[in-house]
């Protein structure tokens, strides 16, 4: 199973990616994790990525694609993977397809988590992290930054949904409800996609 997970910030991609990948027995590969590892490690790529992330903008393709391509070439991704947070643009999707072609692979399914925008703002604006024992809102979760992130998502990432639909790979999942409910819908869609390809 080679799966891409799409959805706006706050749709629950990170949670679902871990659960679904665990059920499928494949690694969940998150660009967020790759970026955070580079940022916390103070690498050159991390420093470049951080300036974009802090502004709520997308990290440029050349930085992202290089990191993801290296990750997909690792042995644990040979039997399959779940990509969370990549691709974000049609250009990245085309580069992903080219990378997979080189590996003699192709995607099984693209799952899109669908959530109403006001629900997303409510979810994201309510997130806090604990710093020195006190709850603090992350800079990128302030309501104005959340709305900017959603605008960036609509402009740059939503066209991917139509592109993957044309490729016959898209399955849209209602991401409102309990975590188990959403996982159940996702696994049903993946089983269907696997049957269709088989």
Secondary structure, 3 states (H helix, E strand, C coil): CEEEEEECCCCCHHHHHHHHHHHHCCEEEEHHHHHHHHHHCCCHHHHHHHHHHHCCCCCCHHHHHHHHHHHHCCHHHCCCEEEECCCCCHHHHHHHHHHHHHCCCCCCEEEEEECCHHHHHHHHHCCCEEECCEEECCHHHCHHHHHHHHHHHHHHCHHHHHHHHHCCCEEEEECCCCHHHHHHHHHHHHHHHHHHHC
